[in-house]
């Protein structure tokens, strides 16, 4: 994968958000990124064949914030799955670092500023991740914070991460809505695997990264992973997958 072009070559972060009929959750997810106390970033919204309502939300942000928010979709507005959509976003990215946010999750204030500072501090780290809040309180439930990895606030050298975190190890794997990756690393491993359209598409990418580069695991919680009945995990569970 090659960078999209020379424009924005000195940009610090490209944020990639893919979405498919995310409805009421899409706007809060976008706003949690735009409201960050760090402004050296672009937001790339990749429409994976959504209905007109979700597409209109993304197109509205792109029209209101040209240069900051970029809208993209596949030819013919086709649905190609999460991995192919993330790869489209990566191909358009100008940033030194790439961060992802699922369209039903949200970021906490300070996420970009603090993660960029850590990536700059640990230049050997190709990927950074932190703890994740499993978010149920928005709907009256109880939140749980899960620490990622088997050691926190530490640089993990290959191949230790591969055998220590899920699925080969017992420690929790990173959330895609939390990670920050060097764009050079993403391109060197070939990005996401298009064959993984939904479930475990994150693990297919992370497995390649774990073997290619050191990973810094922080103890800080920067994101909320929304738990709801329309998520990919919930739908797969109901289908017996």
C-alpha positions as CSV (number, residue, x, y, z in Angstrom):
1,X,0.0,0.0,0.0
2,X,1.3,3.4,-1.0
3,X,0.5,6.8,0.6
4,X,-2.3,8.6,-1.3
5,X,-0.2,11.6,-2.2
6,X,2.1,14.4,-1.1
7,X,-0.7,16.5,0.3
8,X,-0.5,16.6,4.1
9,X,2.8,14.8,4.1
10,X,3.7,16.3,7.5
11,X,0.4,15.4,9.1
12,X,0.7,13.6,12.4
13,X,-2.3,11.3,12.5
14,X,-4.9,9.9,10.1
15,X,-8.0,8.6,11.8
16,X,-9.9,5.9,9.9
17,X,-13.5,5.2,10.8
18,X,-15.5,2.6,8.7
19,X,-19.3,2.5,9.1
20,X,-22.2,0.5,7.8
21,X,-25.7,1.6,8.8
22,X,-24.5,2.7,12.3
23,X,-27.5,5.0,12.8
24,X,-27.7,6.9,16.1
25,X,-24.1,5.9,17.2
26,X,-22.3,7.4,14.2
27,X,-22.5,11.1,15.1
28,X,-21.3,10.7,18.7
29,X,-18.4,8.6,17.5
30,X,-17.3,11.3,15.0
31,X,-17.7,14.1,17.5
32,X,-15.5,12.3,20.0
33,X,-12.7,12.5,17.5
34,X,-13.4,16.1,16.3
35,X,-13.5,17.3,19.9
36,X,-10.0,16.1,20.8
37,X,-7.6,18.6,22.3
38,X,-5.1,17.8,19.5
39,X,-5.7,19.1,16.0
40,X,-2.9,17.7,13.8
41,X,-5.1,15.0,12.3
42,X,-7.5,14.1,9.5
43,X,-10.6,12.0,9.8
44,X,-11.3,9.6,7.0
45,X,-14.9,8.2,7.0
46,X,-15.2,5.1,4.9
47,X,-18.8,4.2,4.0
48,X,-19.1,0.4,3.5
49,X,-22.3,0.6,1.5
50,X,-24.5,2.2,4.2
51,X,-28.1,3.3,3.8
52,X,-28.8,7.0,2.9
53,X,-29.3,8.1,6.5
54,X,-25.8,7.0,7.7
55,X,-24.2,8.2,4.5
56,X,-25.8,11.6,4.9
57,X,-24.3,12.1,8.4
58,X,-20.8,11.4,7.1
59,X,-21.2,13.5,4.0
60,X,-22.5,16.3,6.2
61,X,-19.4,16.3,8.3
62,X,-17.1,16.2,5.2
63,X,-19.0,19.1,3.7
64,X,-18.8,21.2,6.9
65,X,-15.1,20.4,7.5
66,X,-13.3,20.1,4.2
67,X,-9.7,19.1,4.6
68,X,-10.3,17.9,8.1
69,X,-13.0,15.2,7.3
70,X,-12.7,13.0,4.2
71,X,-15.6,10.9,2.9
72,X,-14.9,7.8,0.8
73,X,-16.8,4.7,-0.4
74,X,-16.2,1.8,-2.7
75,X,-17.1,2.0,-6.4
76,X,-20.9,1.6,-6.8
77,X,-21.3,2.2,-3.1
78,X,-20.6,-1.5,-2.6
79,X,-20.4,-3.3,0.7
80,X,-16.9,-5.0,0.8
81,X,-16.5,-5.6,4.5
82,X,-14.6,-4.1,7.4
83,X,-11.1,-5.1,6.3
84,X,-11.4,-3.8,2.7
85,X,-12.9,-0.6,4.0
86,X,-10.1,-0.1,6.5
87,X,-7.6,-0.7,3.7
88,X,-9.4,2.0,1.6
89,X,-9.0,4.4,4.5
90,X,-5.3,3.5,5.0
91,X,-4.7,4.1,1.3
92,X,-6.0,7.6,1.6
93,X,-4.1,8.4,4.8
94,X,-1.5,11.2,4.9
95,X,-0.5,10.8,8.6
96,X,2.6,9.5,10.2
97,X,0.4,7.5,12.5
98,X,-2.9,5.8,11.8
99,X,-5.6,5.4,14.5
100,X,-8.9,3.6,14.1
101,X,-12.3,4.2,15.7
102,X,-15.3,1.9,15.2
103,X,-18.5,3.9,14.4
104,X,-20.3,2.8,17.5
105,X,-17.4,3.5,20.0
106,X,-16.1,6.8,21.4
107,X,-12.8,8.3,22.4
108,X,-12.1,10.1,25.6
109,X,-10.5,13.6,25.7
110,X,-6.8,13.5,25.4
111,X,-6.6,10.3,23.4
112,X,-4.8,11.6,20.4
113,X,-2.5,14.0,22.3
114,X,-1.4,11.4,24.8
115,X,-0.9,8.6,22.3
116,X,1.1,10.8,19.9
117,X,3.3,11.8,22.8
118,X,4.0,8.1,23.7
119,X,4.6,7.2,20.0
120,X,7.1,10.0,19.8
121,X,8.7,8.9,23.0
122,X,9.0,5.2,21.9
123,X,10.1,5.4,18.3
124,X,10.8,1.7,18.2
125,X,7.1,0.9,18.9
126,X,5.1,0.2,15.8
127,X,1.8,-0.1,17.7
128,X,0.4,1.5,20.8
129,X,-2.6,0.3,22.8
130,X,-4.2,0.9,26.2
131,X,-7.0,-0.3,28.5
132,X,-10.6,-0.5,27.2
133,X,-13.8,0.5,28.9
134,X,-16.6,-2.0,28.0
135,X,-19.3,0.6,27.8
136,X,-22.8,-0.4,29.1
137,X,-23.6,2.7,31.3
138,X,-25.0,4.6,28.3
139,X,-27.9,2.2,28.4
140,X,-28.2,1.8,32.1
141,X,-25.7,-1.0,32.5
142,X,-22.4,-1.2,34.4
143,X,-19.0,-0.4,32.7
144,X,-16.0,-2.6,33.1
145,X,-12.4,-1.5,32.4
146,X,-10.2,-4.3,31.0
147,X,-6.4,-3.9,30.9
148,X,-4.9,-4.9,27.6
149,X,-2.0,-7.4,27.5
150,X,0.0,-9.3,30.0
151,X,2.2,-6.3,31.1
152,X,1.3,-2.7,31.1
153,X,3.4,0.5,30.6
154,X,6.0,-1.6,28.9
155,X,7.5,-2.2,25.4
156,X,6.8,-5.7,24.3
157,X,9.3,-7.2,21.7
158,X,8.3,-9.7,19.1
159,X,7.1,-12.5,19.3
160,X,6.0,-12.1,23.0
161,X,2.8,-10.3,22.2
162,X,1.7,-13.1,19.8
163,X,1.7,-15.8,22.4
164,X,0.6,-13.7,25.4
165,X,-2.7,-12.1,24.3
166,X,-5.9,-13.5,22.8
167,X,-6.3,-15.7,20.8
168,X,-3.1,-17.7,21.6
169,X,-2.6,-16.3,25.1
170,X,-4.9,-15.5,28.0
171,X,-4.4,-11.7,28.2
172,X,-6.9,-9.3,26.6
173,X,-6.2,-8.2,23.0
174,X,-6.3,-4.5,22.0
175,X,-9.4,-2.9,20.8
176,X,-9.2,-1.5,17.2
177,X,-10.8,1.7,18.5
178,X,-7.9,2.2,20.9
179,X,-4.8,1.4,18.8
180,X,-2.4,3.8,17.1
181,X,0.0,2.3,14.5
182,X,2.8,3.8,12.4
183,X,1.6,4.1,8.9
184,X,4.9,2.6,7.6
185,X,4.2,-0.5,9.7
186,X,0.6,-0.9,8.3
187,X,1.9,-0.6,4.8
188,X,4.9,-3.0,5.4
189,X,2.5,-5.8,6.6
190,X,0.1,-5.2,3.7
191,X,-2.7,-3.7,5.8
192,X,-5.8,-5.7,6.7
193,X,-6.8,-9.0,5.2
194,X,-9.8,-8.4,2.9
195,X,-11.0,-12.0,3.3
196,X,-11.9,-11.1,6.9
197,X,-15.1,-9.1,6.3
198,X,-16.4,-9.1,9.9
199,X,-15.5,-11.2,12.9
200,X,-11.8,-11.4,13.8
201,X,-10.7,-9.0,11.1
202,X,-8.8,-7.2,13.9
203,X,-6.9,-10.3,14.9
204,X,-5.8,-11.0,11.3
205,X,-4.2,-7.6,11.2
206,X,-2.8,-7.6,14.7
207,X,-1.2,-11.0,14.3
208,X,0.9,-9.6,11.5
209,X,1.9,-6.5,13.4
210,X,2.9,-8.5,16.5
211,X,5.5,-10.3,14.5
212,X,6.8,-7.3,12.7
213,X,7.3,-4.7,15.4
214,X,7.5,-4.0,19.2
215,X,4.2,-3.0,20.8
216,X,3.8,-0.5,23.7
217,X,1.0,-1.4,26.1
218,X,-0.2,1.5,28.3
219,X,-2.4,1.2,31.4
220,X,-4.4,4.3,30.4
221,X,-8.0,4.0,29.2
222,X,-8.6,6.1,26.1
223,X,-11.8,4.7,24.6
224,X,-15.2,3.2,25.3
225,X,-16.2,0.0,23.5
226,X,-20.0,0.2,23.2
227,X,-21.9,-3.0,24.1
228,X,-25.2,-3.2,22.2
229,X,-27.4,-5.7,20.4
230,X,-26.7,-4.6,16.9
231,X,-22.9,-4.9,17.1
232,X,-21.0,-7.4,14.8
233,X,-20.2,-9.5,17.9
234,X,-23.8,-9.6,19.1
235,X,-25.2,-10.5,15.6
236,X,-22.6,-13.2,15.1
237,X,-23.5,-14.7,18.5
238,X,-27.2,-14.8,17.6
239,X,-26.3,-16.5,14.3
240,X,-24.3,-19.2,16.2
241,X,-21.0,-18.1,14.7
